Amino acid sequence: MSRPASRYPTELELEILKIIWRHGALPTSSVRDKLAEETGRDLAHTSVITTLNVMTDKGYLARKKDGKSFRFRARVRENTISKGMVGDLLDRVFDGSAAAMMLNLVESQGLSPDDLNELDELLRNLKNEANSNG
């Protein structure tokens, strides 16, 4: 039995979405070229076409005829996908505990002093907002 389809893009689909979010609507050949340049994935043209068509079927992309080829544009927003994927990770791995997820992230990433200062300032601001609202 095959595994159920994910509600979120695969790794390759996400790479393609990132390219289209950065560069706007692109023809297949440009998607293929940017994948090779930006990610090191040098895929066959037919593999890129297949992936773009699957992404269109899933609702991630829209395609429009452009001469002899198609141009693909994103139908989903970056923040919608990222929020969904983070929410899914939060629920599945950390049982919905944002604090546990944040602690794990901070402890596992070796943050620089600048990152720690920025995080400290963000937390101070959030505490101040919570205190003034509550």
GROMACS elastic network, one bead per residue, 0.5 to 0.9 nm:
[ bonds ]
;  ai    aj funct       b0    kb
    2     5     6  0.88174   500
    3     6     6  0.87110   500
    5     8     6  0.85565   500
    6     9     6  0.71154   500
    6    10     6  0.77882   500
    7    84     6  0.89159   500
    7    85     6  0.88515   500
    8    14     6  0.86754   500
    8    81     6  0.72576   500
    8    84     6  0.77614   500
    8    85     6  0.67466   500
    9    12     6  0.77442   500
    9    13     6  0.52899   500
    9    14     6  0.54869   500
    9    17     6  0.87161   500
    9    55     6  0.83471   500
    9    60     6  0.82954   500
    9    81     6  0.82501   500
    9    85     6  0.89880   500
   10    13     6  0.50515   500
   10    14     6  0.60243   500
   10    15     6  0.85868   500
   11    14     6  0.51757   500
   11    15     6  0.63031   500
   11    16     6  0.87853   500
   12    15     6  0.50521   500
   12    16     6  0.62849   500
   12    17     6  0.86183   500
   12    51     6  0.82914   500
   13    16     6  0.50959   500
   13    17     6  0.61262   500
   13    18     6  0.86200   500
   13    51     6  0.73001   500
   13    52     6  0.81355   500
   13    55     6  0.70494   500
   13    60     6  0.87784   500
   14    18     6  0.61117   500
   14    19     6  0.86252   500
   15    18     6  0.51482   500
   15    19     6  0.63698   500
   15    20     6  0.88058   500
   15    35     6  0.75223   500
   15    39     6  0.77368   500
   16    19     6  0.51088   500
   16    20     6  0.62866   500
   16    21     6  0.85596   500
   16    31     6  0.70999   500
   16    32     6  0.89204   500
   16    34     6  0.87454   500
   16    35     6  0.71273   500
   16    52     6  0.83459   500
   17    20     6  0.50965   500
   17    21     6  0.59455   500
   17    22     6  0.84912   500
   17    60     6  0.79420   500
   17    61     6  0.82636   500
   17    73     6  0.87226   500
   17    74     6  0.67851   500
   17    76     6  0.87369   500
   17    78     6  0.81124   500
   18    21     6  0.50266   500
   18    22     6  0.61172   500
   18    23     6  0.85518   500
   18    78     6  0.78406   500
   19    22     6  0.51855   500
   19    23     6  0.60109   500
   19    24     6  0.78452   500
   19    31     6  0.72804   500
   19    34     6  0.70269   500
   19    35     6  0.75576   500
   19    38     6  0.83425   500
   20    23     6  0.51284   500
   20    25     6  0.60802   500
   20    26     6  0.68739   500
   20    31     6  0.77408   500
   20    72     6  0.78764   500
   20    73     6  0.64314   500
   20    74     6  0.64545   500
   21    24     6  0.56506   500
   21    25     6  0.82640   500
   21    73     6  0.81681   500
   21    74     6  0.68010   500
   21    77     6  0.80683   500
   21    78     6  0.72220   500
   23    26     6  0.74833   500
   24    72     6  0.84798   500
   24    73     6  0.64021   500
   24    74     6  0.78145   500
   25    63     6  0.88438   500
   25    71     6  0.59450   500
   25    72     6  0.51931   500
   25    74     6  0.73505   500
   26    29     6  0.80436   500
   26    30     6  0.59709   500
   26    31     6  0.62666   500
   26    70     6  0.81795   500
   26    72     6  0.53640   500
   26    73     6  0.67470   500
   27    30     6  0.54420   500
   27    31     6  0.64066   500
   27    32     6  0.87880   500
   27    66     6  0.80273   500
   27    69     6  0.68679   500
   27    70     6  0.56054   500
   27    72     6  0.61016   500
   28    31     6  0.51007   500
   28    32     6  0.61933   500
   28    33     6  0.86420   500
   28    45     6  0.78110   500
   28    48     6  0.70177   500
   28    49     6  0.65395   500
   28    52     6  0.78813   500
   28    69     6  0.75200   500
   28    70     6  0.68153   500
   28    71     6  0.67646   500
   28    72     6  0.74263   500
   29    32     6  0.50660   500
   29    33     6  0.61529   500
   29    34     6  0.86255   500
   29    45     6  0.72539   500
   29    48     6  0.84981   500
   29    49     6  0.89924   500
   30    34     6  0.59868   500
   30    35     6  0.83847   500
   31    34     6  0.52039   500
   31    35     6  0.60587   500
   31    36     6  0.86874   500
   31    48     6  0.77400   500
   31    72     6  0.87702   500
   32    35     6  0.51617   500
   32    36     6  0.64203   500
   32    37     6  0.87577   500
   32    41     6  0.84520   500
   32    42     6  0.73493   500
   32    43     6  0.68920   500
   32    44     6  0.80314   500
   32    45     6  0.67828   500
   32    48     6  0.63405   500
   32    49     6  0.89105   500
   33    36     6  0.52440   500
   33    37     6  0.61911   500
   33    38     6  0.85304   500
   33    42     6  0.78614   500
   34    38     6  0.56385   500
   34    39     6  0.77314   500
   34    40     6  0.89414   500
   34    41     6  0.89596   500
   35    38     6  0.54350   500
   35    39     6  0.53518   500
   35    40     6  0.65275   500
   35    41     6  0.55634   500
   35    42     6  0.68186   500
   35    43     6  0.80094   500
   36    39     6  0.56941   500
   36    43     6  0.74623   500
   37    40     6  0.58647   500
   37    41     6  0.78009   500
   37    42     6  0.83297   500
   38    41     6  0.80774   500
   39    42     6  0.85168   500
   43    46     6  0.81918   500
   43    47     6  0.62819   500
   43    48     6  0.66295   500
   44    47     6  0.51901   500
   44    48     6  0.65402   500
   44    49     6  0.88097   500
   45    48     6  0.52343   500
   45    49     6  0.62876   500
   45    50     6  0.87055   500
   46    49     6  0.50100   500
   46    50     6  0.61155   500
   46    51     6  0.85926   500
   47    50     6  0.51187   500
   47    51     6  0.61780   500
   47    52     6  0.85952   500
   48    51     6  0.50962   500
   48    52     6  0.60533   500
   48    53     6  0.85171   500
   49    52     6  0.51534   500
   49    53     6  0.61251   500
   49    54     6  0.86038   500
   50    53     6  0.51729   500
   50    54     6  0.61962   500
   50    55     6  0.86167   500
   51    54     6  0.50620   500
   51    55     6  0.61083   500
   51    56     6  0.85526   500
   52    55     6  0.50142   500
   52    56     6  0.61382   500
   52    57     6  0.86544   500
   52    61     6  0.75403   500
   52    63     6  0.88497   500
   52    72     6  0.77548   500
   53    57     6  0.62200   500
   53    58     6  0.86266   500
   53    61     6  0.84049   500
   53    63     6  0.86046   500
   54    57     6  0.50159   500
   54    58     6  0.62081   500
   54    59     6  0.86927   500
   54    60     6  0.88911   500
   55    59     6  0.62661   500
   55    60     6  0.53030   500
   55    61     6  0.57932   500
   55    62     6  0.85491   500
   56    59     6  0.50963   500
   56    60     6  0.57199   500
   56    62     6  0.56799   500
   56    63     6  0.71374   500
   56    72     6  0.84717   500
   56    75     6  0.87460   500
   57    60     6  0.76856   500
   57    61     6  0.79482   500
   57    62     6  0.88236   500
   58    61     6  0.77942   500
   59    62     6  0.72597   500
   59    74     6  0.88111   500
   59    75     6  0.66548   500
   59    76     6  0.77765   500
   60    73     6  0.86288   500
   60    74     6  0.60402   500
   60    75     6  0.52224   500
   60    76     6  0.55817   500
   60    77     6  0.89914   500
   61    72     6  0.62295   500
   61    73     6  0.54898   500
   61    76     6  0.72924   500
   62    71     6  0.82443   500
   62    72     6  0.56320   500
   62    73     6  0.54128   500
   62    74     6  0.63348   500
   62    75     6  0.60567   500
   63    70     6  0.60075   500
   63    71     6  0.55125   500
   63    73     6  0.64880   500
   63    74     6  0.89595   500
   64    69     6  0.85424   500
   64    70     6  0.53546   500
   64    71     6  0.53532   500
   64    72     6  0.66359   500
   64    73     6  0.84466   500
   65    68     6  0.73001   500
   65    69     6  0.60375   500
   65    71     6  0.64347   500
   66    69     6  0.53742   500
   66    70     6  0.51066   500
   66    71     6  0.61376   500
   67    70     6  0.74934   500
   74    77     6  0.72628   500
   76    79     6  0.87002   500
   76    80     6  0.69774   500
   76    81     6  0.72240   500
   77    80     6  0.52631   500
   77    81     6  0.65059   500
   77    82     6  0.87425   500
   78    81     6  0.53339   500
   78    82     6  0.61217   500
   78    83     6  0.85015   500
   79    82     6  0.50535   500
   79    83     6  0.58176   500
   79    84     6  0.83011   500
   80    83     6  0.53531   500
   80    84     6  0.61393   500
   80    85     6  0.86351   500
   81    84     6  0.51653   500
   81    85     6  0.61194   500
   81    86     6  0.85758   500
   82    85     6  0.51263   500
   82    86     6  0.60222   500
   82    87     6  0.83718   500
   83    86     6  0.51764   500
   83    87     6  0.59352   500
   83    88     6  0.84680   500
   84    87     6  0.50591   500
   84    88     6  0.60740   500
   84    89     6  0.86197   500
   85    88     6  0.50480   500
   85    89     6  0.62025   500
   85    90     6  0.85281   500
   86    89     6  0.50629   500
   86    90     6  0.60112   500
   86    91     6  0.86003   500
   87    91     6  0.61730   500
   87    92     6  0.85643   500
   87    96     6  0.81136   500
   88    91     6  0.52136   500
   88    92     6  0.60137   500
   88    93     6  0.82651   500
   88    96     6  0.89251   500
   89    92     6  0.52474   500
   89    93     6  0.55924   500
   89    94     6  0.72455   500
   89    95     6  0.88776   500
   89    96     6  0.86218   500
   89   101     6  0.88247   500
   90    93     6  0.57283   500
   90    94     6  0.50927   500
   90    95     6  0.64164   500
   90    96     6  0.51645   500
   90    97     6  0.67106   500
   90    98     6  0.66793   500
   90   100     6  0.88997   500
   90   101     6  0.66551   500
   91    94     6  0.57604   500
   91    97     6  0.76207   500
   92    95     6  0.58663   500
   92    96     6  0.75207   500
   93    96     6  0.79516   500
   93   101     6  0.82931   500
   94    97     6  0.54631   500
   94    98     6  0.74570   500
   94    99     6  0.89206   500
   94   100     6  0.63757   500
   94   101     6  0.60467   500
   95    98     6  0.87402   500
   95   100     6  0.88752   500
   96    99     6  0.89404   500
   96   100     6  0.85842   500
   96   101     6  0.85190   500
   97   100     6  0.53211   500
   97   101     6  0.63963   500
   97   102     6  0.87347   500
   98   101     6  0.50454   500
   98   102     6  0.60692   500
   98   103     6  0.85245   500
   99   102     6  0.51241   500
   99   103     6  0.60407   500
   99   104     6  0.84843   500
  100   103     6  0.51594   500
  100   104     6  0.60880   500
  100   105     6  0.85381   500
  101   104     6  0.51715   500
  101   105     6  0.61490   500
  101   106     6  0.86614   500
  102   106     6  0.60661   500
  102   107     6  0.84547   500
  103   106     6  0.51587   500
  103   107     6  0.59604   500
  103   108     6  0.83906   500
  104   107     6  0.52041   500
  104   108     6  0.59322   500
  104   109     6  0.84779   500
  105   108     6  0.53367   500
  105   109     6  0.60758   500
  106   109     6  0.56796   500
  106   110     6  0.70856   500
  106   111     6  0.68685   500
  106   116     6  0.88681   500
  107   110     6  0.66568   500
  107   111     6  0.81958   500
  108   111     6  0.85492   500
  111   114     6  0.79693   500
  111   115     6  0.57136   500
  111   116     6  0.62354   500
  112   115     6  0.50785   500
  112   116     6  0.62140   500
  112   117     6  0.86248   500
  113   116     6  0.50143   500
  113   117     6  0.61207   500
  113   118     6  0.85934   500
  114   117     6  0.50879   500
  114   118     6  0.61747   500
  114   119     6  0.85599   500
  115   118     6  0.50952   500
  115   119     6  0.60881   500
  115   120     6  0.84881   500
  116   119     6  0.50174   500
  116   120     6  0.59687   500
  116   121     6  0.85468   500
  117   121     6  0.61553   500
  117   122     6  0.85768   500
  118   121     6  0.51457   500
  118   122     6  0.61850   500
  118   123     6  0.86570   500
  119   122     6  0.50305   500
  119   123     6  0.61499   500
  119   124     6  0.85805   500
  120   123     6  0.51693   500
  120   124     6  0.61749   500
  120   125     6  0.86797   500
  121   124     6  0.50590   500
  121   125     6  0.62074   500
  121   126     6  0.86234   500
  122   125     6  0.51579   500
  122   126     6  0.62041   500
  122   127     6  0.86573   500
  123   126     6  0.50319   500
  123   127     6  0.61230   500
  123   128     6  0.85744   500
  124   127     6  0.51301   500
  124   128     6  0.61875   500
  124   129     6  0.86626   500
  125   128     6  0.50840   500
  125   129     6  0.61821   500
  125   130     6  0.85886   500
  126   129     6  0.51042   500
  126   130     6  0.61208   500
  126   131     6  0.85711   500
  127   130     6  0.50512   500
  127   131     6  0.60699   500
  127   132     6  0.85680   500
  128   131     6  0.51024   500
  128   132     6  0.61299   500
  128   133     6  0.85689   500
  129   132     6  0.51833   500
  129   133     6  0.61169   500
  129   134     6  0.84359   500
  130   133     6  0.51821   500
  130   134     6  0.59036   500
  131   134     6  0.52539   500
